[in-house]
């Protein structure tokens, strides 16, 4: 699959369409290549453009069942079990994720991230400026939200905060992802929302670090510069072997989604270096506790 954005949620109607959408696209790509059919030929078959075939194969659009079945016929896929299985997956891919009700206050690129986050089995993240959204208290989340939406009405701020907190349900589900968060000391020292809000946020981090599926590490200033000084990023891994890892890099008005092998490997290497340079989880908890005592 190519480097790009994705829409959706995870495998299963309750969580959303991201992984089913990606899996349908991967299968269609494989079948087309095996049949020796060009994207232009496939597009002609379903009365569409070459770019639509590309978007379908990359999991970027909703699928019409008729398009999928017509393509399967073109590719010579006659086995009924294979066809019905892909149609079922197509229906899952077209369900709405829980975040869809917040669509009026979210950019498409962030909706794409929520789908990937919900679907991931492992989330590895480096944060340079803020505590990761999965660990934020309500007051801290409100302070962060208001930094980027200074003129938004109170009702909109409330909904944005509600969205941030809703994401955290992920950590309390029956099969939560493994979350490994590395934070630069600056994210702990910057008093977002004021000293009282920051103190409560640091206490939340200590509590979260006790969860079996959460690992928190801190890169202290004393370690000097590090490989990720350029900015925050997240690497998402999925339990489905066919789905590639994805690197997410958020910008002010957009985001990058990287899934080319060489890109992912580079960021994983940086993440591994950060984990080595950082304090151990136990040392990090002690470090955060010392900051709390100093506030």
C-alpha angles and dihedrals in degrees: 000000000000131000108273148105124291135203130220149025133280145302107299137043094263095056103035144252110295103103095036089049091050092046093051090050093048092050094048090050092050094047092048093050092046090052093049092237119152122226088247092055091048091049092051090052093059096034093248141115129271088247091059091056088052092050091048093050090049094049094244101129142044112264127234109219090222091055091051094048092045090052092048089054091049090050092051096248103153102153104115095211091055093046096047091045092055092046090053090050089049090056091051089049090058097055120107122249122231089258094063092093088063092054093113092063099037133079116232091245092059093046086056090054094050089055092052093044092051091049098045124108093194127030118189115182141175118203122195103175113012139032110261115270093242089064102039123122117226094254093047091047089051092051092049091047093051091052090066099034106042095156099041117119118252093253092057092048089052091053093047091051090047089054092051092051094045089060088065092067083082091074093054098048126111092261107027120183122252105257119199112182124185115191130193112231088244090070089058097044099047105095098221108187092006134290097297094050091046093049091053089048092053090049088053090053091054090051093047091051089065092064114105093228096046127081120184124188132176128213103209124212088244090072090067123214121355140196095262098049088120095072152299124302141168131216116204124197126190132210092230106091092213094059114085125226113263129213115210121200116180121210131183097271104008144013140231123231113195124187104153108123095238093050094049092046091053093053092044089053090051090048092051090051090050092051089052094046093046127085114268116263091259092047090047092054090050090047092052090047090054091052089051090054090051095052 
